[in-house]
Amino acid sequence: MKNYIEHYIIDNELINYSNQSSFFLNIDMYRFLLINKQLKSFTGKYILDIGSGYGKMINKEFENFFSLDISQKNNISGSFKIEGDAYCIPFKEKAFSAIVMSEILEHLEEPLTAMREAHRILKDDGRLILTVPYKERIKMHLCIHCNCLTPENGHLHSFDEKKLNEILSESGFQIKKIVKFENRILYLMHFFSIFRKIPIDFILFIDIIISKYCNKYNKIMLVAEKRASGSVGRAHPSQG
């Protein structure tokens, strides 16, 4: 992408993702609740959401929550809004106790560069919560303007556990937990919309149970910690 900054600024200003259908908003909310569950022990500490988009992830109980995005025009949250690039984050080293990168890595031409930058600004033993589409089959479309093939939704990469482990390990993170979620059967049944008001732990339980019959998911979440030494090595994550 010749000018990704200009592209995503225009994208943010022209498309208000908070106005999408209730089906997709409820899917997003399920993801946000899973992330918030991993942040419970960080109440009162400094948290950064990299690539915050319209800022819907923010939970009111996190008073020191910062939202970083190339453009903040459609950010509807009450967080501290910062305009910036994932490749060059405008904060000093070890500024945050927790970092969220949700549905961002697949859009970046250089995921490793962004992960190393996240490592730089995270405190030693700080926590990273990362979500991406899981084993996505990226569809390509012919752009009517440039006549070149363009990936659907701007997704440049498809990730599985192995690829994510390599990127995180090389950038100085140790994976502690892997959660695959948003089972495709439940997704097609609109389960996450119909049962959106039931407790998140029960929704996740059903999500996991259904995997015994259909082990296909749309998303994966990794919880990782920063290795204080920044040394490189293979991670040995737990799953579930």
C-alpha positions as CSV (number, residue, x, y, z in Angstrom):
1,M,0.0,0.0,0.0
2,K,1.7,3.2,-1.1
3,N,0.0,5.5,1.5
4,Y,-1.7,3.4,4.2
5,I,-2.0,6.5,6.5
6,E,-4.1,8.4,3.9
7,H,-6.1,5.3,3.2
8,Y,-7.1,4.7,6.8
9,I,-7.8,8.3,7.5
10,I,-10.2,8.4,4.6
11,D,-11.7,5.1,5.7
12,N,-12.3,6.4,9.2
13,E,-13.8,9.6,8.0
14,L,-16.2,8.2,5.4
15,I,-17.3,5.0,7.1
16,N,-18.9,5.1,10.6
17,Y,-18.6,1.5,11.7
18,S,-20.8,2.2,14.8
19,N,-23.7,2.5,12.4
20,Q,-23.4,-1.0,11.0
21,S,-26.2,-3.6,11.5
22,S,-27.2,-4.8,15.0
23,F,-25.9,-8.3,14.0
24,F,-22.4,-7.1,13.5
25,L,-22.5,-4.8,16.4
26,N,-23.5,-7.7,18.7
27,I,-20.6,-9.8,17.2
28,D,-18.2,-6.9,18.1
29,M,-19.7,-6.7,21.5
30,Y,-19.0,-10.4,22.2
31,R,-15.4,-9.8,21.3
32,F,-15.1,-6.7,23.4
33,L,-16.6,-8.5,26.4
34,L,-14.0,-11.3,26.0
35,I,-11.2,-8.7,25.9
36,N,-12.6,-6.8,29.0
37,K,-12.6,-10.1,30.9
38,Q,-8.9,-10.3,30.4
39,L,-8.4,-6.7,31.6
40,K,-10.2,-7.1,34.9
41,S,-7.0,-7.1,37.0
42,F,-5.8,-3.8,35.3
43,T,-8.5,-1.5,36.6
44,G,-6.8,1.8,37.5
45,K,-3.7,1.0,35.4
46,Y,-2.8,2.5,32.1
47,I,-4.3,0.6,29.1
48,L,-3.8,1.4,25.4
49,D,-6.1,0.2,22.6
50,I,-4.1,0.3,19.4
51,G,-6.2,0.7,16.3
52,S,-9.3,1.7,18.3
53,G,-11.5,2.6,15.4
54,Y,-14.8,3.9,16.6
55,G,-13.8,3.2,20.2
56,K,-16.7,0.9,21.2
57,M,-14.4,-1.4,23.2
58,I,-14.0,1.0,26.1
59,N,-15.4,-0.1,29.5
60,K,-16.4,2.6,31.9
61,E,-14.5,0.9,34.8
62,F,-11.2,1.6,33.1
63,E,-10.5,5.2,33.9
64,N,-6.9,5.3,32.4
65,F,-7.9,3.9,29.0
66,F,-6.2,5.4,25.9
67,S,-7.4,4.9,22.3
68,L,-4.8,5.2,19.5
69,D,-5.9,5.4,15.9
70,I,-4.7,7.1,12.7
71,S,-7.9,9.1,12.8
72,Q,-10.2,9.7,15.7
73,K,-13.1,11.3,13.9
74,N,-15.6,8.5,14.6
75,N,-14.3,7.5,18.1
76,I,-17.4,7.6,20.3
77,S,-15.8,6.5,23.5
78,G,-14.9,8.6,26.5
79,S,-11.3,7.4,26.5
80,F,-8.2,9.5,26.1
81,K,-8.0,9.8,22.3
82,I,-4.6,9.8,20.6
83,E,-3.9,10.1,16.9
84,G,-1.0,7.9,15.9
85,D,0.5,5.1,13.9
86,A,1.0,1.5,15.1
87,Y,4.5,1.5,13.6
88,C,5.5,4.6,15.6
89,I,3.5,5.0,18.8
90,P,3.9,8.4,20.5
91,F,4.6,7.2,24.0
92,K,7.8,6.5,25.9
93,E,9.1,3.0,26.8
94,K,7.1,1.0,29.3
95,A,4.3,3.5,29.5
96,F,1.4,1.0,29.7
97,S,0.5,-2.0,31.8
98,A,-1.8,-3.5,29.2
99,I,-2.2,-3.2,25.4
100,V,-5.1,-4.3,23.2
101,M,-4.7,-5.0,19.5
102,S,-8.1,-6.2,18.3
103,E,-8.7,-6.9,14.6
104,I,-5.6,-4.8,13.6
105,L,-2.7,-7.1,12.8
106,E,-4.4,-8.5,9.6
107,H,-4.5,-5.0,8.2
108,L,-0.8,-4.2,8.6
109,E,1.8,-4.8,5.9
110,E,4.5,-5.3,8.6
111,P,2.9,-7.0,11.6
112,L,6.2,-7.7,13.3
113,T,7.1,-3.9,13.3
114,A,3.9,-3.1,15.1
115,M,4.4,-5.9,17.6
116,R,7.9,-4.7,18.4
117,E,6.5,-1.2,19.0
118,A,3.9,-2.6,21.3
119,H,6.6,-4.5,23.2
120,R,8.6,-1.2,23.6
121,I,5.8,0.7,25.3
122,L,4.6,-2.2,27.5
123,K,5.8,-2.5,31.0
124,D,7.9,-5.6,31.9
125,D,5.5,-8.5,32.5
126,G,2.7,-6.3,31.0
127,R,-0.2,-8.0,29.2
128,L,-1.0,-8.0,25.5
129,I,-4.5,-9.0,24.4
130,L,-4.6,-9.7,20.6
131,T,-7.5,-10.8,18.4
132,V,-7.5,-11.6,14.7
133,P,-9.6,-13.5,12.2
134,Y,-8.7,-17.2,12.5
135,K,-7.5,-19.1,9.4
136,E,-9.3,-16.6,7.2
137,R,-9.6,-17.3,3.5
138,I,-8.9,-13.9,2.1
139,K,-11.0,-13.0,-0.9
140,M,-9.6,-10.7,-3.6
141,H,-11.6,-8.3,-5.7
142,L,-10.7,-6.3,-8.8
143,C,-10.6,-2.6,-7.9
144,I,-12.7,-0.5,-10.4
145,H,-10.3,2.5,-9.9
146,C,-6.8,1.0,-10.2
147,N,-7.7,-2.3,-11.9
148,C,-5.6,-4.2,-9.4
149,L,-6.6,-7.1,-7.1
150,T,-7.6,-5.8,-3.7
151,P,-8.2,-7.9,-0.5
152,E,-11.6,-7.9,1.0
153,N,-11.9,-5.7,4.1
154,G,-8.3,-4.7,3.7
155,H,-7.0,-7.9,5.2
156,L,-3.5,-8.6,4.1
157,H,-2.7,-11.7,6.3
158,S,-4.3,-14.9,7.4
159,F,-3.3,-16.2,10.9
160,D,-3.2,-19.4,12.8
161,E,-1.6,-20.4,16.0
162,K,1.8,-21.2,14.4
163,K,2.1,-17.9,12.6
164,L,1.0,-15.8,15.6
165,N,3.4,-17.7,17.9
166,E,6.3,-16.9,15.5
167,I,5.5,-13.2,15.4
168,L,4.9,-12.8,19.1
169,S,8.0,-14.8,20.1
170,E,10.2,-12.8,17.7
171,S,8.9,-9.5,19.1
172,G,9.6,-10.5,22.7
173,F,6.2,-11.9,24.0
174,Q,5.4,-15.1,25.7
175,I,1.9,-16.5,24.9
176,K,0.0,-17.4,28.1
177,K,-3.5,-18.2,26.7
178,I,-5.2,-19.0,23.4
179,V,-9.0,-18.7,23.0
180,K,-10.7,-19.5,19.8
181,F,-14.2,-18.0,19.6
182,E,-17.1,-17.1,17.4
183,N,-17.9,-20.6,16.3
184,R,-19.1,-20.5,12.7
185,I,-22.3,-22.5,13.4
186,L,-23.4,-20.1,16.1
187,Y,-22.4,-17.2,13.9
188,L,-24.7,-18.4,11.1
189,M,-27.5,-19.1,13.6
190,H,-27.2,-15.4,14.9
191,F,-26.6,-16.9,18.4
192,F,-24.4,-14.0,19.5
193,S,-27.2,-11.5,18.7
194,I,-30.2,-13.6,20.0
195,F,-28.4,-14.4,23.3
196,R,-26.4,-11.2,23.7
197,K,-27.8,-10.4,27.2
198,I,-26.8,-13.6,28.9
199,P,-23.5,-13.7,30.9
200,I,-20.3,-13.7,28.8
201,D,-19.0,-16.8,30.5
202,F,-22.1,-18.8,29.5
203,I,-21.8,-17.6,25.9
204,L,-18.2,-18.6,25.8
205,F,-19.1,-22.0,27.3
206,I,-21.6,-22.7,24.6
207,D,-19.1,-21.5,22.0
208,I,-16.6,-24.1,23.3
209,I,-19.1,-26.9,23.6
210,I,-20.3,-26.5,20.0
211,S,-16.6,-26.9,18.9
212,K,-16.9,-30.6,19.8
213,Y,-19.2,-30.9,16.8
214,C,-17.8,-28.2,14.5
215,N,-14.3,-27.1,15.3
216,K,-14.4,-24.0,13.1
217,Y,-14.0,-20.5,14.4
218,N,-14.0,-17.0,12.9
219,K,-11.7,-15.5,15.6
220,I,-8.8,-16.2,17.9
221,M,-7.6,-14.3,21.0
222,L,-4.1,-14.5,22.4
223,V,-3.1,-13.3,25.9
224,A,0.6,-12.7,26.1
225,E,3.1,-11.2,28.5
226,K,6.2,-9.2,27.7
227,R,9.4,-11.0,28.5
228,A,11.4,-8.5,30.5
229,S,14.6,-9.5,28.8
230,G,13.1,-9.2,25.3
231,S,14.7,-12.5,24.5
232,V,13.5,-14.6,21.6
233,G,12.2,-18.1,22.0
234,R,9.3,-20.4,21.4
235,A,6.2,-19.9,23.5
236,H,4.2,-22.7,25.1
237,P,0.7,-21.4,25.5
238,S,-2.2,-23.0,27.3
239,Q,-5.4,-23.3,25.3
240,G,-9.0,-22.7,26.2
